[in-house]
Amino acid sequence: MFYHAFDGYMQHAFPRDELRPLTCQGEDTLGGYALTLIDSLDTLALLGDRERFGSAVEWIAENVRFDINKTVSVFETTIRVLGGLLSAHLIASDYSTGLKLQSYDNELLHLAEDLAWRMLPAFETPTGIPFGSVNLLLGVDEHESQITSTAGGGTLTLEFGVLSRLTNNPIFEQVTKNAVRGIWARRSKINLVGAHINVFSGEWTQKDAGIGTSIDSFYEYLLKAYLLFGDEEYLFMFQEAYKAAMHYLFHDPWYVEVNMNSAATVWPLFNSLQAFWPGLQVLYGDIAPAIRTHAAFFSVWKKYGFTPEGFNLASLSIQSGQRSYPLRPELIESTYWLFKATRDFRYLDAGRDMVASLQYGARCPCGYCHIADVESHKLDDHMESFFLAETVKYLWLLFDLAAGPDNIVENGPYKKQMIPEFLMIGFLLFPPQNLRTPSPPQALLRDYAQR
């Protein structure tokens, strides 16, 4: 599946950002710098494809530049481009990964640092919460919207924090931590955050609190920033936020959206971005509710063959205007984590169903297509870079783990340290001399012990 889509991209779209898999054409969707290739680097490494990984790193080092007059999403550029460059740098520069490139001289790290400097003007706000977009050459446009999402402002700490440690420059980590503090300081009295906020006034412009759209990865990065950096402040914020979410949003096994101040239900809705949550709960060691919620979410997939962007829990039908499935990885990611935690073969069955849906419902001449309507299975001529960077990667990890894992995510290369496995998913491996590996939360330790 990976090579059908990757080869399709390289043959028909490269060096454009993304592939149009139905018409076998390319399109620039983010900045016009071979987005899919950058986002796919660590998957190539995970699959052990030294030849393609090496040639891709070499091409990017020689051809990608960020001094361009392009206005880009700070959030998307951070998680896809900055993260892609950093993960590939760590793999290409470390003998222990088995994929060190002899001619590599930190070119991707230099590109990542240059890109991050170009995004720093977005953080120059009274609240510390960044603008949603920034021009890589000119900075923030004077007419740029002052409204951003909670996820957009709070999903930057991992990549910028890693960059600070690799360059010994604290500025990158400081601005992203200040952004998280800026959001958390404006939480409601019941420790809930809204969906959209004004980066100048700090006023919430959308007060719906949930775990899905516009908020999801704010929770994810709080826990993972603690696991990665050992910073107790992130753990405290996560524990308080998680406790509030489970108290006010959790209607076992589903999650709803509520008013952040009153906790009154606003939307009884499952949206597909909520599907990361069971995987996050596994990382935190809260397995039982993760199992129940995953089963509920997967029942929606079984009903339609894919998860729609929105499913109304009151009418048990697709939410109007939210009928599509853009090849999202979140439910697959949670399936992998739950299999890893439980070794219950029901998660292999779920993964098999997901593969079948993608193979028979989404496979296109040159790649895999978005599903425009999960009931009619009408195809849409788009393939996001995260299909290769995440969706297929988690499927591969799921089945490889079942077959007897022999990959750098599951086995090392630093076998003497207990390194949380998620580090290997996005950033495949951090050399211990560069990054401190903290102990995970006690609940997670207990879960490891029980298994």
C-alpha positions as CSV (number, residue, x, y, z in Angstrom):
1,M,0.0,0.0,0.0
2,F,2.8,2.4,0.9
3,Y,4.7,1.8,-2.3
4,H,1.6,2.0,-4.5
5,A,1.0,5.5,-3.1
6,F,4.6,6.6,-2.8
7,D,5.6,5.5,-6.3
8,G,2.5,7.2,-7.6
9,Y,3.5,10.4,-5.9
10,M,7.1,10.2,-7.1
11,Q,6.1,9.4,-10.7
12,H,3.1,11.8,-11.1
13,A,3.3,14.5,-8.5
14,F,6.9,15.1,-7.3
15,P,8.2,17.7,-6.5
16,R,4.7,19.2,-5.9
17,D,3.3,18.9,-2.4
18,E,0.7,16.2,-2.8
19,L,-0.7,13.6,-5.3
20,R,-4.1,13.7,-7.0
21,P,-4.4,9.9,-7.1
22,L,-7.5,9.7,-9.4
23,T,-6.1,11.9,-12.2
24,C,-2.4,11.1,-11.5
25,Q,-1.4,14.8,-11.1
26,G,0.3,16.9,-8.5
27,E,-0.8,19.9,-6.5
28,D,0.8,22.3,-4.1
29,T,-1.2,22.4,-0.9
30,L,1.1,23.8,1.8
31,G,4.3,25.6,0.6
32,G,5.3,23.9,-2.7
33,Y,8.4,22.1,-1.3
34,A,7.7,18.4,-1.9
35,L,5.6,18.0,1.3
36,T,4.7,14.3,0.8
37,L,8.4,13.4,0.3
38,I,9.4,15.2,3.5
39,D,6.5,13.8,5.5
40,S,7.3,10.2,4.3
41,L,11.0,10.1,5.2
42,D,10.6,8.3,8.5
43,T,8.2,5.7,7.0
44,L,10.9,4.9,4.4
45,A,13.4,4.5,7.2
46,L,11.0,2.3,9.2
47,L,10.5,0.1,6.2
48,G,14.3,-0.3,6.0
49,D,14.5,1.3,2.5
50,R,18.0,2.7,2.8
51,E,18.2,3.5,-0.9
52,R,15.1,5.6,-1.2
53,F,15.6,7.2,2.2
54,G,19.1,8.2,1.3
55,S,18.2,9.6,-2.1
56,A,15.3,11.5,-0.6
57,V,17.4,13.1,2.1
58,E,20.0,14.1,-0.5
59,W,17.4,15.6,-2.8
60,I,15.8,17.6,0.0
61,A,19.2,18.9,1.2
62,E,20.1,20.1,-2.2
63,N,16.7,21.4,-3.4
64,V,14.4,22.5,-0.6
65,R,14.6,26.1,0.6
66,F,12.2,28.1,2.8
67,D,13.0,31.7,1.8
68,I,9.9,31.8,-0.3
69,N,6.9,34.2,-0.4
70,K,4.4,31.7,0.9
71,T,1.9,32.0,3.7
72,V,1.6,28.7,5.5
73,S,-0.2,27.1,8.4
74,V,2.0,27.2,11.5
75,F,0.4,24.0,12.8
76,E,0.6,22.0,9.6
77,T,4.1,23.2,8.7
78,T,5.3,22.2,12.2
79,I,3.8,18.7,12.4
80,R,4.5,17.7,8.8
81,V,7.6,19.6,7.6
82,L,9.5,20.5,10.8
83,G,8.7,17.1,12.3
84,G,9.6,15.3,9.1
85,L,13.0,17.1,8.8
86,L,13.9,16.4,12.4
87,S,13.0,12.8,12.4
88,A,14.9,12.1,9.2
89,H,17.9,14.1,10.6
90,L,18.0,11.9,13.8
91,I,17.8,8.7,11.7
92,A,20.4,9.8,9.1
93,S,22.9,11.1,11.7
94,D,22.9,8.1,14.1
95,Y,24.9,4.9,13.5
96,S,22.6,3.1,16.0
97,T,19.6,3.3,13.7
98,G,21.3,1.3,11.0
99,L,20.4,4.0,8.5
100,K,23.2,6.6,9.0
101,L,24.1,8.2,5.8
102,Q,27.8,8.5,5.3
103,S,27.7,11.8,3.3
104,Y,25.1,13.4,5.6
105,D,26.3,16.6,7.3
106,N,23.2,17.9,9.2
107,E,21.7,19.5,6.2
108,L,18.1,18.6,7.3
109,L,18.7,20.1,10.8
110,H,19.9,23.3,9.2
111,L,16.8,23.4,7.1
112,A,14.6,22.7,10.1
113,E,16.2,25.5,12.1
114,D,15.8,28.0,9.2
115,L,12.1,27.0,8.9
116,A,11.5,27.5,12.6
117,W,13.1,30.9,12.6
118,R,10.7,31.9,9.8
119,M,7.7,30.8,11.9
120,L,8.8,32.6,15.0
121,P,7.1,35.9,14.1
122,A,3.8,34.2,14.5
123,F,4.4,34.0,18.2
124,E,4.7,37.8,18.7
125,T,1.3,38.2,20.3
126,P,0.3,39.6,23.7
127,T,-0.9,36.2,24.8
128,G,2.1,34.2,23.4
129,I,-0.4,32.1,21.5
130,P,0.7,32.2,17.8
131,F,-1.2,33.4,14.8
132,G,-2.5,30.5,12.7
133,S,-0.5,31.5,9.6
134,V,2.8,33.1,8.8
135,N,4.5,34.2,5.6
136,L,7.9,32.4,5.4
137,L,9.6,35.4,3.8
138,L,7.6,38.4,5.1
139,G,6.3,37.4,8.5
140,V,2.7,37.8,9.7
141,D,0.5,39.8,7.3
142,E,-1.1,42.9,8.9
143,H,-4.5,41.5,8.0
144,E,-3.9,38.0,9.3
145,S,-6.8,36.7,11.4
146,Q,-6.3,37.0,15.2
147,I,-8.4,33.9,15.7
148,T,-6.7,30.5,16.0
149,S,-7.7,27.0,17.2
150,T,-6.6,25.5,20.5
151,A,-4.9,22.7,18.6
152,G,-3.2,25.1,16.3
153,G,-1.6,27.0,19.3
154,G,-1.0,24.0,21.5
155,T,0.5,21.4,19.1
156,L,4.0,22.7,18.6
157,T,6.0,21.8,21.7
158,L,7.4,18.5,20.6
159,E,9.0,19.6,17.3
160,F,10.2,23.0,18.6
161,G,11.4,21.5,21.8
162,V,13.5,18.9,20.0
163,L,14.9,21.6,17.8
164,S,16.0,23.6,20.8
165,R,17.8,20.6,22.2
166,L,19.5,19.7,19.0
167,T,20.6,23.3,18.3
168,N,21.2,24.3,22.0
169,N,19.0,27.3,21.4
170,P,16.2,27.6,24.0
171,I,14.1,30.1,22.0
172,F,12.1,27.5,20.1
173,E,11.0,25.6,23.1
174,Q,10.3,28.8,25.1
175,V,7.9,30.2,22.6
176,T,5.9,27.0,22.2
177,K,5.7,26.4,26.0
178,N,4.5,30.0,26.4
179,A,1.8,29.3,23.9
180,V,0.6,26.3,25.9
181,R,0.7,28.3,29.1
182,G,-1.3,31.1,27.3
183,I,-4.0,28.6,26.5
184,W,-4.0,26.9,29.8
185,A,-4.1,30.2,31.7
186,R,-7.4,30.9,30.0
187,R,-9.1,27.6,30.8
188,S,-12.5,27.8,32.5
189,K,-13.1,27.3,36.2
190,I,-13.8,23.6,35.5
191,N,-10.5,23.2,33.6
192,L,-12.0,23.0,30.1
193,V,-10.6,24.8,27.1
194,G,-12.6,26.1,24.1
195,A,-12.1,25.5,20.4
196,H,-11.0,28.9,19.2
197,I,-9.3,31.9,20.9
198,N,-8.3,35.5,20.0
199,V,-4.5,35.5,20.2
200,F,-4.4,39.2,21.1
201,S,-7.2,39.6,23.6
202,G,-7.2,36.0,24.9
203,E,-11.0,35.9,24.6
204,W,-12.6,32.6,23.6
205,T,-14.5,33.0,20.3
206,Q,-15.8,29.5,20.3
207,K,-16.5,28.0,23.8
208,D,-17.3,24.5,22.8
209,A,-15.1,22.1,24.7
210,G,-14.3,18.6,23.4
211,I,-11.6,16.1,22.5
212,G,-11.9,16.3,18.8
213,T,-11.9,19.0,16.1
214,S,-9.9,22.1,16.9
215,I,-8.7,20.8,20.3
216,D,-7.6,17.2,20.0
217,S,-3.8,17.4,19.8
218,F,-3.6,20.0,22.6
219,Y,-4.3,17.1,25.0
220,E,-2.0,14.8,23.0
221,Y,1.0,17.1,23.1
222,L,0.7,17.8,26.9
223,L,1.2,14.2,27.8
224,K,3.8,13.5,25.1
225,A,5.8,16.7,26.0
226,Y,6.1,15.3,29.5
227,L,7.1,11.9,28.3
228,L,9.7,13.3,26.0
229,F,11.2,16.2,28.0
230,G,10.4,15.1,31.6
231,D,8.9,18.5,32.4
232,E,6.5,18.1,35.3
233,E,4.5,21.3,34.3
234,Y,3.2,19.5,31.2
235,L,2.2,16.5,33.3
236,F,0.3,18.7,35.8
237,M,-1.6,20.4,33.0
238,F,-2.4,17.1,31.3
239,Q,-3.6,15.5,34.5
240,E,-5.9,18.4,35.3
241,A,-7.2,18.6,31.7
242,Y,-7.7,14.9,31.5
243,K,-9.6,14.7,34.7
244,A,-11.9,17.5,33.5
245,A,-12.4,15.8,30.1
246,M,-13.3,12.5,31.7
247,H,-15.7,14.2,34.1
248,Y,-17.5,16.5,31.8
249,L,-17.1,15.1,28.2
250,F,-17.1,11.4,28.7
251,H,-20.5,9.8,28.3
252,D,-19.3,6.2,28.4
253,P,-18.2,5.1,25.8
254,W,-18.7,8.3,23.7
255,Y,-17.4,11.9,24.1
256,V,-19.6,14.9,23.6
257,E,-18.9,18.6,23.2
258,V,-20.0,20.9,26.0
259,N,-19.9,24.6,26.9
260,M,-16.5,25.1,28.5
261,N,-18.0,27.2,31.4
262,S,-21.3,25.5,32.2
263,A,-20.6,22.0,30.9
264,A,-24.0,22.0,29.2
265,T,-24.0,19.6,26.2
266,V,-23.6,21.5,22.9
267,W,-23.0,18.7,20.4
268,P,-23.7,14.9,20.9
269,L,-21.3,14.2,18.2
270,F,-18.5,11.7,17.4
271,N,-16.1,13.4,15.0
272,S,-13.3,11.4,13.5
273,L,-10.5,13.4,15.1
274,Q,-11.7,12.1,18.5
275,A,-10.4,8.6,17.5
276,F,-6.8,9.4,18.7
277,W,-8.1,9.5,22.3
278,P,-8.0,5.7,23.1
279,G,-4.4,5.7,22.0
280,L,-3.6,8.6,24.2
281,Q,-5.3,6.8,27.1
282,V,-3.0,3.8,26.5
283,L,0.0,6.0,26.8
284,Y,-1.4,7.3,30.1
285,G,-2.2,3.8,31.4
286,D,-6.0,4.2,31.5
287,I,-6.8,1.1,29.4
288,A,-10.3,0.1,30.4
289,P,-12.2,3.2,29.0
290,A,-9.9,3.2,26.0
291,I,-11.1,-0.3,25.1
292,R,-14.8,0.7,25.4
293,T,-14.4,3.9,23.4
294,H,-12.4,2.2,20.7
295,A,-15.1,-0.4,20.3
296,A,-17.7,2.3,19.9
297,F,-15.7,4.3,17.4
298,F,-14.9,1.1,15.4
299,S,-18.6,0.3,15.3
300,V,-19.1,3.4,13.2
301,W,-16.3,2.3,10.8
302,K,-18.0,-1.1,10.5
303,K,-21.3,0.6,9.7
304,Y,-20.0,2.5,6.7
305,G,-16.6,1.0,5.9
306,F,-14.9,4.2,7.0
307,T,-15.5,6.8,9.7
308,P,-17.3,10.0,8.5
309,E,-16.0,13.3,9.8
310,G,-19.1,13.6,12.0
311,F,-21.6,11.0,13.4
312,N,-24.6,12.3,15.3
313,L,-25.1,10.3,18.5
314,A,-28.7,11.4,19.0
315,S,-29.9,10.3,15.5
316,L,-27.2,7.6,15.0
317,S,-26.6,9.0,11.5
318,I,-24.0,10.9,9.6
319,Q,-23.9,14.6,10.6
320,S,-25.0,16.9,7.8
321,G,-22.0,18.2,5.8
322,Q,-19.6,15.7,7.4
323,R,-19.8,12.7,5.2
324,S,-16.2,12.4,4.1
325,Y,-13.2,10.3,5.2
326,P,-9.9,11.9,4.2
327,L,-7.8,8.8,4.9
328,R,-7.3,9.8,8.6
329,P,-5.0,7.7,10.8
330,E,-6.4,8.3,14.2
331,L,-8.6,5.2,14.6
332,I,-5.8,3.1,13.2
333,E,-3.3,4.6,15.6
334,S,-5.5,3.8,18.6
335,T,-5.9,0.2,17.2
336,Y,-2.1,-0.2,17.2
337,W,-1.7,1.1,20.7
338,L,-4.5,-1.1,22.1
339,F,-3.0,-4.2,20.5
340,K,0.4,-3.2,21.9
341,A,-1.2,-2.8,25.4
342,T,-3.5,-5.9,25.4
343,R,-2.3,-8.3,22.7
344,D,-6.0,-8.9,22.1
345,F,-6.4,-10.2,18.5
346,R,-9.6,-8.3,18.1
347,Y,-7.4,-5.4,17.2
348,L,-5.8,-7.4,14.4
349,D,-9.3,-8.1,13.1
350,A,-10.1,-4.4,13.2
351,G,-6.9,-3.6,11.4
352,R,-7.7,-6.3,8.8
353,D,-11.1,-4.6,8.2
354,M,-9.4,-1.2,7.8
355,V,-7.0,-2.6,5.3
356,A,-9.9,-4.1,3.3
357,S,-11.8,-0.9,3.3
358,L,-8.8,1.0,2.0
359,Q,-7.8,-1.6,-0.6
360,Y,-11.3,-2.1,-2.0
361,G,-12.8,1.3,-1.3
362,A,-10.0,3.9,-1.6
363,R,-7.4,2.5,-3.9
364,C,-7.0,4.7,-7.0
365,P,-4.9,4.3,-10.2
366,C,-1.9,6.2,-8.7
367,G,-2.5,6.1,-4.9
368,Y,-5.4,6.2,-2.4
369,C,-8.3,8.6,-2.7
370,H,-10.2,10.5,-0.1
371,I,-13.7,9.1,0.4
372,A,-16.1,12.0,-0.4
373,D,-19.2,10.2,1.0
374,V,-18.8,7.1,3.3
375,E,-22.3,5.9,2.3
376,S,-21.9,6.0,-1.4
377,H,-18.1,5.5,-1.3
378,K,-17.7,8.3,-3.9
379,L,-14.1,9.1,-4.4
380,D,-12.3,12.5,-4.1
381,D,-9.1,13.2,-6.0
382,H,-6.9,14.0,-3.0
383,M,-4.3,12.1,-1.0
384,E,-2.9,14.0,2.1
385,S,0.7,13.5,2.9
386,F,-0.3,12.0,6.3
387,F,-1.6,8.9,4.5
388,L,2.0,7.8,4.0
389,A,3.4,9.4,7.1
390,E,0.8,8.0,9.5
391,T,-2.1,5.9,8.2
392,V,-0.1,3.3,6.4
393,K,2.7,3.5,9.0
394,Y,0.4,2.5,11.9
395,L,-1.1,-0.3,9.9
396,W,2.4,-1.6,9.2
397,L,3.4,-1.3,12.9
398,L,0.2,-3.1,14.0
399,F,0.8,-6.2,11.8
400,D,4.5,-6.2,12.2
401,L,4.1,-6.3,16.0
402,A,1.8,-9.3,15.6
403,A,4.2,-11.1,13.3
404,G,7.2,-10.7,15.7
405,P,8.6,-7.2,15.6
406,D,12.0,-6.6,14.2
407,N,12.0,-2.8,13.6
408,I,13.6,0.2,15.2
409,V,10.3,1.3,16.7
410,E,9.7,-1.8,18.7
411,N,13.2,-3.0,19.4
412,G,15.6,-0.1,19.8
413,P,18.3,0.7,18.9
414,Y,18.8,1.8,22.6
415,K,17.5,-1.4,24.2
416,K,18.9,-0.7,27.7
417,Q,16.7,2.3,28.1
418,M,12.9,2.3,28.6
419,I,11.9,4.7,25.9
420,P,8.2,5.4,25.3
421,E,7.4,3.9,22.0
422,F,5.6,6.9,20.6
423,L,9.0,8.7,20.3
424,M,9.8,6.3,17.5
425,I,6.5,7.0,15.6
426,G,6.9,10.7,15.0
427,F,10.6,11.1,15.6
428,L,11.7,7.5,15.3
429,L,14.6,7.8,17.8
430,F,16.4,10.4,19.7
431,P,20.0,9.7,20.7
432,P,20.2,9.7,24.5
433,Q,23.1,12.2,24.5
434,N,20.7,14.7,22.9
435,L,17.4,14.1,24.7
436,R,16.7,13.0,28.3
437,T,14.3,10.1,28.5
438,P,12.1,10.6,31.6
439,S,10.1,8.0,33.5
440,P,6.5,7.8,32.3
441,P,3.6,8.5,34.6
442,Q,3.0,6.0,37.4
443,A,-0.2,4.7,35.9
444,L,1.7,3.7,32.7
445,L,4.5,2.1,34.8
446,R,1.8,0.0,36.6
447,D,0.3,-1.0,33.3
448,Y,3.7,-2.1,32.0
449,A,4.2,-4.1,35.2
450,Q,0.8,-5.8,34.9
451,R,1.6,-6.9,31.3
